[in-house]
Amino acid sequence: MQERYLRNRIYISDEEQKIIKDCPIILGGSGIGSVIAECALRLGFENITIIDGDKVELSNLNRQNYTEEDIASEKVESINARLKAINKEANIEVYNSFITETNVEKFIKGHAIAINALDFTTDIPLQFDKVCQENNIPVIHPYNLGWGGLVTVIAPDGMSLSAIAKPNEKFNEVNMVEYMSTYMRFWGNPQDWIDEIIEKYKSEKENLPPPQLSIASWKVAAMCTHILFDIATGRAVKKFPEFYLSTILNS
């Protein structure tokens, strides 16, 4: 095992290290995706594509992989510099573009695994999943729950998130969190703190994005990277409607 990954030994074999190095992954969105990308790179994923058309804002700094010096810069350029500073030999490709119905297939072609870290302000995240499924690419969905992380995997031959969409209501990340909460309550493990957060968020008078914390960004990044490793090396993973939940709170 090369020196860079010497401390990965025992956990990861030489063969597995080569597999993940050569496994091309794509991140749609570099908000929480910026943290996932670094975690994946440090584990050994060296073929990473990132697409995002946003610029860094001050409000991103509480949870995303950027600094004050990055403010007003293109997110993909800033994260590209960050990743290249970690491993200059890695194949990092970035595109300063928003994903649309017309370009999504072009971007996802040639990748083995996708991470859908897109904002649910439009139907594009669901379209991203649909095109990935049509191209036999599993999609990992991360959700920042503040004190915990939620991740689900959309399999090429599995259900889509539209299965839990409410009639006459545009799907967003809150729908997935509410689905998870209902599921946990049904199986006798209610997450009351999540229900309280959702209720407070919905009662806000301003039209604001969901609250998120750095704790969940790093927790979700670890979860996604572990799932990336499992998929790349042929291990079984939970698939939607199942999910992964990791939290420091129990109720």
N, C-alpha and C positions, 0 to 999 in steps of 0.2 A: 504494500500500500504506500502511495506516495506521501511524502512528509506532510503536505497540506492536510491530509485526512487521517493522519496517524492516530489521532485521538478518537476516530470513529471506529477503530478496530474492536472486534468482539461483537459490538452492536451491529456492524455492517461488514460483510465479507468483501474481499477484493472484487469478486465477480459482481456483487450487488453495487459496489461503488462505480464500476464501469457502466453498468446498466443505467443508473440514474444520471451519470455524466452525459450519456448519449441520448437521454430521453428528452425530446423537445416539448416544453410546456408553454402555454400561452396564458397571460393574465389580461382579461378585459377589465380595465380600471386599475389605477395606481394610487387609490386612496388607501384602504386597508391592504390592497394588493402590493403597496410599496413595502409593507412589513413582511408579508408572505414571501415576496421575491427574495428578500435578504435571507430569511430563514432557510428557504429552499436552496439558495446559492451556497450558503455556509455548509449545508448538509452534503452538497455535491452535485446538485442539478446545475449544469453549466450551459444548457441551451434554453434560454429564456427569452420569450417575446412579450412585450408589454405595450398595450395600446391605451391611450388616454389623451383627450384633447384639452383637459383642464390645466389651469395654472395654480400654483401653490398660494394658499391664503393663510392669514394669521390663525383663523379658526381650525385649520388642519393640524396645527402643531401640538394639540393636546393628545393626538393619537396616531398620527401618520409619520412616516419615516423621512421627515424633512426638518430643516432648520430655518432660523430667521433669515439667513443669507439666501435661502431659496425662494422667499416670498416674491411673487409676481413672475417667477420663472415657470417654464413649462414643466409640469410634473415629470413627464417621461425623461426629459433631459437631466433633471436633478437626480432622479433615482438611477438613471444610467451611470452618471458620474459616481454615485455612491457604490453601486455594484462593481463597477470597474476598479474602484479603489480597493475593493476586497479581493477581487480576482481579475486581473487584467487579461488573463488568457481566456476567460469565459466568453462564450458567444452570446452576447446580450444584444437583442434587436429591439428598438423602440420606435413607435410611430405616434407622432403628435397629431392624433386624429380621434374624433368620436366614432364609435362603432354605429353603423347604420344598417338598415335592411339590405342596402345595395353593396356594402363592402364587407359584411361579416364573413361571408363564405371565403372570400379572398384571404382574409386574415387568418382564419382557423385552419386552412389547408396545410397539411404537413406536420401537424402537431399531434402528440399522443394523448395529452391530458390538458384540459382547460380549467381555469379558475374564473368563475363569474363574480367579479367584484364590482359590477356596474351599479350605478344608482338606479333605483326603481322610480324614476321620474317619468319614464315612458315605458312602452312595451318592449323596448330593445333587449332587456335582460332575458325575457322569455323567448324572443326571437333568436338570441344568441344560443340558448339551450337547444332550441328546435333544430337549428342548422348543425350544431355539434352532434346531436343525436343522429341526424341524417348522414353524418360523416363518420359515425362510429367512434366518437370522441366522448369519453366520460367527462362530466362537468362537476366541479367542486364549488359549492356555494357557502361562503363564510358570512356569519352574522355577528356583529359586535353587540353584546348584551350588557356592556358596562362592567359588571362584576363576573361575567362569564362569557363563554363562547358557544356558538351553535353552528354546526356544519352539517350539510346534507350533500349527497352525491346523486346527480341525475345520470342514470345509466343509459347507454345507447338504446337498450331494449326495454327500458323501464318507464315509469310514470313521470309526467312532467309536473311542475309546480302549479300549472293551471288547474290541476285536479282539486286543489283546495281554494281556488279563487271563489269569491262570493258573487252571486248574481248581481248584475248591474253595478258592480264596483270594481274599479281598476286595481289590479293586484299590486301589492307592494310588500316590503320586507316585514311589516307588522303582521300581515296575514300568516307568514311562516312562523313567526314567534308565537302568535296566538294558537296556531295549530299544534306546535310543540307543547305549549302550556296545557292545552286541553288533553293531549295525549298523556302527558305526565300525570295529570290529575286523575285520568281514567284508570291508570295503572297504579294508583295509590302513592304517588310521589309528587305531590303538588309543589309548584314553585311559586309560592304566594308573592314573593318579592318581585318576580317578573310581571305578574298581574297588576301589582301596584304601580310599577313603572309605566306599563302600557296605559293604565287608567289616567295617570297624571299627564302623560304625553298627549293623549287624546283630548284632555280637558284644557290644554294650552290654547289661549285665545289667538296667538300668532300662528301663522303657517310656517312652522319650523321643521327642519329635518330631525330625525330621532336622536336622542342623546346617546353619546358613546364615550367610552373611556379607553385610555392607553392600555389598561390591564387586559381588557378583552382583545385588543388588537394583537398583542403578543401571544395571548393564549390561543386565539384563533389561528395565528400564523403557525404555531407549533402543531396544532391539530391538522391543519391543511397540509403541512409538510410531511407529517406522518402518513396521512392518507395518500399523498403523492407517491411516497416511497412504497406503500403497500400496493397501489395500483401498478406502478412501474415494475415491481418485482413479482407480480402475479399473485399477490395475496388477496384474500377475500376482504371486502369492505361492506359496510352497511350501505344500502341504497334506498333512496326515497321511495316510500313514505317513512322509512326509518331515518334516524339522524344521530348525530353525536352531540352531547351536551356536556360541557365541563364548566363548573362554577365553584367559587370559593364559598358560596352561600348554600344552605340546605333548605331554606324555607323563606 
